[in-house]
């Protein structure tokens, strides 16, 4: 009887660990919701911002082959609402993970979520990447759609490289300047006024784009800094067309996001493992050698 009880307890704990790991990206954001319906629905669908959801596919794919035990110290530079930090805490449970952002309100909210989850391996700090200094050297730094919001983004890039240990990995994701960012692409021509309102909201959160997008040549500074890197396109034509549809409902009530974003995410996911010849965003995977 004792052995059966121990085995049952072991199976229960194992299933709970598996369920926790396979929760959808961004489900943690719903833990503080007052509405039970929204809270429980969010646990199943995860992130409702289409762009953030699709970026998570590419980040997950880029880190797919890395052993969970290899990463001891991880930094999310410009963590925003903390979705990537919390996902990394599940992907690398033995790592110590720090999220930094310039927006103090977002950091405060991240801390509330971490406290709700009783996470002991994450912490958050307010920081400006242009003058970022950290005595810790990280095995992995991710910086997802942040550099385009910084006028002197190359200074921020230098600081991130200094914070990666030798042999460490720096993963950057930024909008790609080109036809996919133009106002005439896809359905975007019909939502210019809506985009203006959204840009005002994003400016209030400190998340407005200073640069329309970046190009491969903008990252040649990495060579000077002693970093080997490669660049890949993300958000192919299908994903970007879907993004312009998202732009039409992004300012609408949340139920539109609950209905549309999961479906658009499935459509975009088909491009995740394909090698794209062009795309709306760039993924830079860099390893420090000096």
N, C-alpha and C positions, 0 to 999 in steps of 0.2 A: 504493500500500500504506500509506503514512504517513497519508494522508487518511482511509482506511478505519479505521485504528486509532484515530485521533482521534475519528472519528464514533462508533465503538463505545464508547470510553471516555466520551464525552459522554452517550450514551444510558444507559450503566450508572449514571453519577453522577446523572442526572436521575431514573431509576427509583428509586434509593436515597433521594433527597430526597422523592419522592412517597410512597414506602412509609413513611418516617419520619413524614411529616405526617399520613398517614391511619391510623396506628396507633390503636387504640381508646383512649378516655379511661381513664387509670389503669393502662395496661400497665406503666409504669415501676415500679410497686410490686412487680412480680414479678421484677425483675432480681436481687434479693438472695436469692431463694429457693434452697434447697439441692436441692430435688427438681426434676430436669429436666422431669418430666411437668407439675408445677404451673407451672413457669417458662414452658414453651412454650405451655401452654394459656392462661395469663394473657396472653400476647402477642396472642392472637386474641380473647379475650372481654373483656379489660380489667377495669374496676372490678367487684368482686363485692358491694359494699354497695349494695343496691337504692336507698336514698335518695340516696346520693352520685351514683350513675349517672344517675338521673332529673334531679337538679339540674343535672348537666352538660349535659343536653339544653337546658334553659332558658337557661343561661349562654351556651352556644354560639349559640343562636338570637338572644339579645339583642345579641351582638357580630358577628352574621353580616355586616352591611352595612358594618362599619368596616374601612377600608383598613389592611392590615398595616403600611404605612409611616407611618401617622398616629401610632401609639403609640410613644413613645420610652422612657418610664419607666412601669412598672406595679408595683403593690403588691397582694399577696394578704394581706389582714389577717385573721389567724387561719387560717393555711394548713394546719394539721393535718398530715396525712401527705404533703402536697405535690402531690396529684394535679392540682389546678388550676394550680399554678405550672408544672409540667412540660408540661401541655397548652398553656398560654399561651406557653411558650417555642417550641412548634411552630407555634402560630397566628400569633405575632408574632416571627419569628426575628431581626428587627433591633432589638427592644426590649431594654432592661435590666430584668430582672424580679426583684423581691425578695419573699421570703415571710417573714412574721413570725408567731410563735406564742408563747404563754406556756409551753408544754410543751417543756422543753429536750431531752428524749429524742426527741420527734418531730422537732425541728430537727436533731438529730444524725443521725437516720436519713435525713432529706431530703438532708443534705450528702453522705452516703455514696452515695446514688443519683445525685446530681449529679456526683460524682467518677467514678462508674462510667460515666456517659454522656459524661463529658468536656465538660460544658456550661460555656461561658465567659460566658454572658449571664444567669446566675441566681446569687443569693446568698440566704442565710438568716440570720435573727437572732432571738434570744429577745426578746420584747417583750410588755408588758402594754398593751392598747389603752386602758385607762382613763387611763394616764399616758403615752401614746404621743407621742413627739416625733421628728420627722425633718426635717432641713434640706432634704431633697429634696422637690420638688413633682412630683406624679405626673400623667400624662395619664389614667391609668385606675387606679382602686382597686376591687377586688372584695372583698366580705366575705360569705361564704356560710355561712349557718346558724351564726353565731357570737354575734350580739348577744343572743340569748335565753339565753346562758350567762353573761351579765354583769349583775350586779344594777344597777349604775349605767350602763346601756347608752347613755344619752343623752350622758354624758361621753365615752364612746368614740366616739360618732357625731360630736361636736364636733371631736374630734381628727382624725378621718378627713377631715372637710370641710376643715379647715385644711391638710391635706396634699395636697389636689387643686388643681392649678393652675387659673387662670381658663379657663373653657371646657372643663375636664377633666370626665371622666365618673366617677361613683360608682355602683357596681352592688351593691345589697344584696339578700340573699335570707334570709328568716326564716320560721319556722313561723307560721301564721295562727291566732290564738286563735278557737276556734269549735267547731262540732259534729264536725269531722274530727279534732280532738285529744282528744275525749272517750273515756273508757275503754269506753263502751258501743258505740262505732262499729265496724262491720264485725266482723271476727274477733277484735278486741282483747279482748273480754270473756273469751275463753278463754285468754289468755296473760298475765294480770296478774302471776302469780308469776314467770314468765319475764322479764317486763319489769323486775321488781324486781332480779333478778340482773344483767340488762343494765345497769340504771342504776348499780349498784355498780361494774361494770367501767368504765363511762363516767366515773364520778366519779374513778376512779383515773387516768384519762387526762386529767382536767381538762375533760371534755366533757359534763357533766351539765347539764340544763336548769334554770335558775333560774326562768324564766318559761315557763308552759305554751304561750305563744304571744304574738305582738304583733298590734296592730291598726293600721289606717291612721292613726288619730288620734295614735298614738305617734310618727309621723314628721312631724307638723306643725311641729316644731322646725326642720326643714330650711328652711322659709320664712323664719324669723327669721335663719337663718345665710346667707341670700342664695343659696339653691339652688332651681332649678326642678326639679320632679320629677313623675313619674307612677307610679302603683301598678297592678300587674296581678296577678291570681291565677294560681298554678301548682298542680300536683298536684290535678287535678280528681277527681270521684267515683271514676272507674275507677282512677286511679293510687293514690288513698288506700285503696281496697279492696285493691289489690294490696300496698300497704304493710303492711296488717294481716296479710296472709299471710306477708310477709317477716318480720314480728315473731315469727311462730310458729317459723321456722327460723333466725333470726339467731344464736342461740347454739349451733347444731348444727355438725357437722363441715363442713369446707370443701366437700366434694363436693356437699352440698345447695345451696350457693351457686352452684357451677359449673353445676348442673343447672337451678336455678330462676330465679336473678337475670337471666340473659340473656333468658329468655322473658318474665318480668314486665316487663323493661325495654322490650321490643318492644310489649307491650300498652299501657304508659304513654305511649310515644312518640307514639301517635296523637293525644294531647291537646295535645302541645307547641305546635303552630301554631294551635290554636283559642283564641278569646277566651272565657275562662271567666267565668261569673257568680259563682262561688264556688270556693274551693279550700282545700287544706290548708296552703298556704304563700303568701307574698307576694314579689313581685319589685319592687323599687324602683329605678327608673332615674333618676338625678339628674345635673344639670349645674350646675356652680358658675358664678355670674354676678357675684358680688361678692367 
